[in-house]
Amino acid sequence: MSQDLLPPVAPSVTAELVEALSPRLRKRLDAGVAKLAARPVVREGDTVRIALDDDTELELLVVDGAVNSADAIRCGCLLAPDCLHRAAAASAAPIAEPASPSHPEADAAPAGVSGRPSASACDSDSDPASPSANARAEGGRSHDGAPEQAKADAVPGPAVDDCARPVRIAAARAVFDAAAALLDAGADGAGAVLQAELLRAAHTARLAGLPRAAGAAVSVVNGVRAARSADPAHRLPDLVEALREVLGVAHRLPSARGPELAELRGTVRQPYAPDGSLRLYGLFSEPVLTATGYAGAVTWTADAQGRLYTVSDVAPGGPGRATGAADRAVRVGDTALTHRELSRAGLAVSGATVSPTGRLGAGAGVRAVRAAGVAWNAEPLARLWETPVAEQVARALDGGHDLLFLDVTLAGSVRAATGECLLADCAGLALRLATAHEDPALPYRDNLRLLAAARGSRLRIVARLAPGPLPRALLLAAEHPADSAARVDLGLDRLQQADLPTPTGTPVVPRPVDEAPLHLLRRRVHQAVSGGRRVLAFPGGAAGDGTRLRRVGLSTAADLLDELHAAAADRSRDAFGRLLPADTGRFARAWLASSVYTAETERALCAAAWGADAAVTVSP
């Protein structure tokens, strides 16, 4: 059974079904999910059927693209409705949670669950709406159903906010506790029961008006599922970032006030604002293939002032949808341009609506017609490459878009810890260009290997910043090596050996770089997410690491590492010598401190590596 065939299931449904299981069935849930994955699935309209055996079927009824109630999952076995099958199906299906991720691959998020405190939360008759929330998460996206005219919910006044505060604090603590329990087990040990507990906390947070925490929690569950299923799209650093986000937000929410509280709440959806008439020029298209079960394409465009706009087509699907979306018509006005065509052409839009992240709306009042495009080396697109590299990196590190427009000279390839990288000279920097996605269905890696053979070629490229202590970026698009007027979308187009010029120059061997040994702390942060508290609890596991960190002046990192190991090993015993439950809260706080320190230090090192340290804003 492919997850692509199952409809998204609301997190509250999964949590409800798992909670209803008896303790005996909970222990069997992970095995039930694995067994269900081997059964055939058939979809007929809004009904999905899973054949449990020759005579028994499990049905999932889809309404508005998702399974939104426990009653919509029906089993024909003798133990139904108290059987394991319903909970297993919900746990195996994608998560249907409205979210609006920060990554440009996503379309506008649909209307989410309005975050309203319950009537008992206040002693007044008011029914205040929570603020809208823009969850920074990949998980559970529905990309096509949001009306363009949707507005953000009104922000409650001080009296309403004080009234809702106990509900908000309780919801934030529930999210923190559930995420801490998942971290304690690690991705390897976080089965369907722990995932359901975090999904329940996410649903509670959304109802309490905390959709940023809710979206981050869903993102963690999606990341854990990808890790446990060996999904090619899974990246441990992404899961680390998602867990840092959910723990950080939940930890800060109880004491937050004013602007900090508004930031931590987030907004439910991206409000679209009218932007009049636009003349856009196609830049490139990139495929989207997420660990959460969504796929499609995003096309990037720019106006005459260099502002970036995106057109997206992302929906539930797998690699086939990611590669095929480029040849679908873009959803702006009534134009017949495909994403592949728009990336090289232009678009004239009237009545445009634009989200804060630059996504073009597709409302009924939007009109769009095809227009002429320009080459990357012609105005107005050429000005994107005229911005100094350090300024582009500083913009990305300070929260702007993370695209880099670079002129590079190819210099061969090198094997790195993250995989094979393309070496290039960029304004005197030894730049490493990596593949943007590892899925073999996408041509990124094959194209990178071919470009490595075009040594000496000078190309204009588009890449996405990959923060780290060395100049590194993910290669998205490039000028054609044999024709500077043409361009190649490296995730959609396939280069051929015949396209490449004869290599020139000698291969470059990168010189060893003396890096600060921050990896001593980073690898423990990553190990905890993967294997849980137990992998850091072994005696002598950090022997010498703290001393080495202090020797190079990273005394704070050493102290954090010592506390992380101490929290992992902290297991008290009762009067009879039996081990007491671990303090998951202490371990989660120690991990969060180490993770935040690592992320901020690496951000500073990244800025220094690109020469952008003077322009980057220092986080408080």
Buried (B, 14 or more C-beta within 10 A) or exposed (E): BEBBBBBBBBBBBBBBBBEBBEEEBBEBBBEBBBBBBEBEBEEEEEBBBBBBEEEBBBBBBBEEBBBBEBEBBBBBBEEBBEBBBBBBBBBBBBBBBBBBBEBBBBBBBBBBBBBBBEEEBBEEEEEBBBBBBBBBBBBBBBBBEBBBEBEBBEBBEEEBBEBBBEBBBBBBBBBBBBBBBBBBBBBBBBBBBBBBBBBBBBBBBBBBBBBBBBBBBBBBBBBBBBBBBEBBBBBBBBBBBBBBBBBBBBBBBBEBEEEEBBEBBBBBBBBBEEBEEBBBBBBBBBBBBBBBBBBBBBBBBBBEEBBBBBBBBBBBBBBEBBBBBBEBBBBBBEBEBBBBBBBBBBBBBEBBBBBEBBBBBBBEEBBBBBBEBBBBEEEBBBEBBEEEBBEBBBBBBBEEBBBBBBBBBBBBBBEEEBEBBBBBBBBEBBBBBBBBBBBEBBBBBBBBBBBBBBBBBEBBBBBBBBBBBBBBBBBBBBBBBEEBEBBBBBBBBEBEEEBBEEBEEEEBEBEEEEEBBBBBBBEBBBBBBBBBBBBBBEEEBBEEBBEEBBEBEBEBBBBBBBBBBBBBBBEEEEEEEEEEEBBBBBBBBBBBBBBBBBBEBBBBBBBEBBBBBEBBEEEE
